[in-house]
């Protein structure tokens, strides 16, 4: 139990260190950055690109979550008896 608590505490501490030490990063490719820089309303274009990235992220995440849910639900189906 003590080892589990120590491991959990170290994971939380590591996560806090990573979150506080993280620097802002440019998340767009060179073409996206050029499109934002050349647009008249850069803030709106940036928000649009961020929304597009989230929309493109939804299908893979939902497929992964669905498959994980199925695998978790039927994880021990061979060992069950009727």
KALINRA-V158435 format. One record per backbone hydrogen bond with DSSP energy under -1.0 kcal/mol. CO is the residue of the C=O (numbers start at 0). NH is the residue of the N-H. If there is no record, write none. Layout:
# KALINRA-V158435
{{CO:NH} {CO:NH}}
This chain:
# KALINRA-V158435
{{0:4} {1:5} {2:6} {3:7} {4:8} {5:9} {6:10} {7:11} {8:12} {9:13} {10:14} {11:15} {12:16} {13:17} {14:18} {15:19} {16:20} {28:32} {29:33} {30:34} {31:35} {32:36} {33:37} {40:44} {41:45} {42:46} {43:47} {44:48} {45:49} {46:50} {47:51} {48:52} {49:53} {50:54} {51:55} {52:56} {53:57} {56:60} {57:61} {58:62} {59:63} {60:64} {61:65} {62:66} {63:67} {64:68} {65:69} {66:70} {67:71} {68:72} {69:73} {71:74}}
